[in-house]
Amino acid sequence: MADNRSADGRHDDALSRRIARLEGQVSHLRQQALQLQFVLLTASAVLALFGIAVGLFLPFVRSVGGADGDSITLLPAIFALADAGGGPFETQAIIVAVLVGILALAALLTAVAIACLAEHPTVGRIKFASISGGILILGCAGAWLLVAVLAGRSDDLSAFSPATLSITIGAALTLVCVHLARTYHDEKHAA
């Protein structure tokens, strides 16, 4: 009987060592998964920032011919559209300029939110990026509508806006960043 107790004791010790080793491996895998999530968060944040930043300098409105001199980028469009309405469309031109300015402001605000989120994802930063990214998505929908309306009023303007496409991609990636940041934050604090 003493032999059975010592054999059971050795078996329990071996089993305890195996369990401890497996727990250590699980903990290591969890840390690696967190690192991978952070890398994915950072990569998507960089791509979102790139999309938004490039979108501010790509043509917002361009002519159908697509010559270099026949386009206007987003930031100068704010001022050019306000000056373009001399006559019966002056009020509409000012409204369009204000809307384009709001889109540019939302893009800059979202870029700040992404940069803060990628640095250190906290609940507040996740909410800030989520709200600003959602507002930017709505602004992009309005920008696509605006480009379509402007193209419909003039045979010379294209209905395709590289700036709006780039910013839309950046806004969508912002929402991907928000999801990744939530997952990363929850996993990090669950451990």
N, C-alpha and C positions, 0 to 999 in steps of 0.2 A: 504494500500500500504506500509505503514511503517512496518507492520508485515512481508510482503513478503521480504522486503529488509533485515530485521534482520534475517529472516529464511534463506535467501540466503547467508548472511554473515556467519552465523553459519555453514551452509553446506559447504561453501568454506573453512572455518577454519578447519573443521573436515577432509575435503578432503586433504587439505595441510598437516595436521598432518599425515594422512595415507600415503601420498606420501613420506614425509620425513622419516617415519618409514620404508617403503619399500626400499627406497634408502639406508638407513643404513644397512638393512638386505642384500641387494645386495653387498654393500661394504664389509660386514663381510664375505659373501660367497666367494667373490673374494679373500680376504686375506687367507681364508682357502684353496682355490684351489691353490694359490701360494705356501702355505706351503706344501701341498701334492705334488705338482710338485717338490719342492726342496727335499723333502724326497725321492721321486722316483729317482731323479737325483743322490742323494748321495748314495742310495742303489745300483743303477746300476754302479756307479763309483767304489764302494767298490768291487763289483763282478768282474768288468773288471780288476781292479788292482790285485785281487786275481788270476784270470785266467792267467794274464800275468806273475805274480811273480812265481806261481806254475809251469808254463810252462818252465821257465828257469832252473828248477831243476828236471823236469821229464825226462824220457828217450827220447832222440831224435831219435836215431837209436838203435834198439834192435834185438837180434837174434830171430829166429823163436821159439826156445825152451823157451825163456823168462826167463831164469835163471837170478838171480840178477847180477851176474858178467858179463853177456853177453849184457850189454847195455851201452850207453854213453849219458850223459845229454848234453843239448845244449851248455852251456858255455865251458866245456872241449872238446866238439866236434870241436870247432874252431881250437884248437891246435892239437888234435888227427888226424883230417882229413888232415891237412897240412903235418903231418909226415907219413901218411899212403901211400903216393904215390910213394915210392922209385921205380923207374923203368920207364916204358913208360907212366905211368899215373901220374907222379909227377906234371905236370902242371895242370891237371884237379883237382887233390887233393887240390892244393893251391887255385884254383879258387873256389872250393866248400867251402873251409875253409873261404875264404873272404866273400862269399855269406851268409854263416851261421853267420859270424861275423856281417854283415850288418843287418840280421834279429834280432840278439840279440840287436844291437844298436837301431834299430827301435822300438823294444819292450820296451827298457828302456826309450826312448824318448816319446813314447806314454804313458807310466806310469806317467812320469812327467807331460805331458799334461793333463791327467785325474785328477791327484791330484790338479793341478792349476784350472782346470775347476770346480771341485766339491767345491773348497774353495769359489770361487767367479766368477760366469759365466759372463764374459764380451765378447764383440764382438771379440776382439783379441784372447782371450783364446779359444773361440768357434772355430775360424778359425784354430788356432794351433792344437787343438784336432782333428778337422775334417781332416786336412792334414796329421797329423801323424797317425791317425787311418786308413785313406785310404792307406797310404804307407805300414802300417803293414798288412792290408788285402792282398795287392799285394805280400808282402813278404811271407805271409803264403801260398798263392797260389804257389809261387815258392818253398817253403819248402816242400809242399805236392808233387810237381813234383819231387823234388830232392830225397825225400824218396822213391818215386815209382821207379825212375831210379836206385837208389842204391839197392833196393830190387830186381829189375829186373836183375841186374848184378850178384847178389849173391843169391844162394838158402838158405843161412843161415840167411839172413836179412828179417825182417818183413816189410810189406808195411804200417803198422799202426804206427804212431808216437804220443804217448801221449803228448809230449811237443808241437808239432805242433797243435794238437787238442785244448789243453788248451789255447795256445796263439791265435788261431783263434777265440775261444769263447770270449776271452778278447778283441780282435780287434772288433768283431761284437758288443759287449756291449759298446765299445767306441763310435761307431757310434750311438747307442741308446742314450748314454749320450749326444752326440752332438745335437741330435734332441730334447731331453728333455731340454737341456740348451737353445737352440734357443727359444723354446716355452716359457720357464720360463722368459727369458730375454725380449721377446716381450710383454708378458702379464704384466710383472712388470713395464715396461716403458710406456705401453699403459694407465695405470691407472692414 
